[in-house]
């Protein structure tokens, strides 16, 4: 089997792309903002907070969870979501390293 397109990029580049894709929707940013504010909650709390239907919120939670930015623990018949602190810190470090890699030149192209 041939190489996938991601095989042509570094681990850091692939990791940054996965995480950036996970937050590339305003609803996901709103969900993360809400989780930061309340620390943890169930899907219904997010549905009550955002102007989105429950299936839409669930899909966005799934994307955030697949990227590792949030985690969910089963509590009775609901899932309680919160920020995954380890991945959050890792994403923060990757983004900081990415942005710190740029040093303005004396002459810009634009």
N, C-alpha and C positions, 0 to 999 in steps of 0.2 A: 504494500500500500504506500502511496506517495506521502510526502510531507504536507502537513496542513500549513495554511498561511501563517498561523501563529508561530510555527517552528522557525520562521525567518526573523523573529524578533527576540529581544532579550526577555528574561523572566520579569525584570522590572517594567519593561514596556507593556508586556501582556498583563501584568498585575494592575498597572495603572489604568489600562484600557478597560478591564473588567470592572474596576471600582468606579471609574468615570461613567461608564455606561449605566451602572446601577443608580447613579444619582442624576442621570441626564433627563429626568422628567420632573416638572415642578411639583407634581403630587407626591413624589418620593421625597423631595426636599421638605415638603410640608409635613409628611409623616415623620421624618427624622427630627424636624424642629419640634414637633409635638412630643416625640419620645424623649428628647432632651429636656423638655419642660416638665414632663410628668414622671420621668424615670422609667415607668413601665405601665402597660395598659393592655387591654384586650382589644380585638378588632372592632367591636361595637363602639368602644370609646372613640376610636379614630373616625368611624363612620359618622358619629354624632358631631365630631369636630370639623370635618371636611365636607365640602359639597359633592361627595362622590357616593355612588352606590356601593353596597357591601361587597359584591363580586369584584368590583374595580379596586377597592381597597385591598381585598385579599390578594389580587394579582400583583399589586405593587409591593405588598408585604413579602410575597413569594420571591420577587426579584431582589429585594433588599436582603432577604435571608439567604438566597442562593449566592449572593456576593459576599456573604459573611458579615455584613454591616450590622445586622440585627440578629437576635436569637429569640426563640420562642419556647416557653415551657408550658406544658399542659397543666392546667389548673381546673379540675372538674371536667366540664364539657367545653371549656374555652381554652384558648392559647394566650398566654400573657407574653407580650413582646417587650423587648428592651434593646438598647444599644449593646452590641458585642464590644466590650472595652478593648479586647486584644486587637481585633481587626481594625477598630476605630483608630487606635494608636498607630498601627502599622500603616493605615491609609494616610494618616496625618504625616508620618515620617516620609512616605513615598512622595506625597505632594510637596512637602517642604524641600526634599532633595531635588525634585524636578524644578521647582521655581527658583531654588537657590543656585541651580546650574546656569542660570542666565546672568551674564554680566554685560551691562550696556556698553556698547562700543562708543568711541568718540564720534564716529560718523554713522548715522543710521541709514538704512536703505530708503526710508520713507520720510 
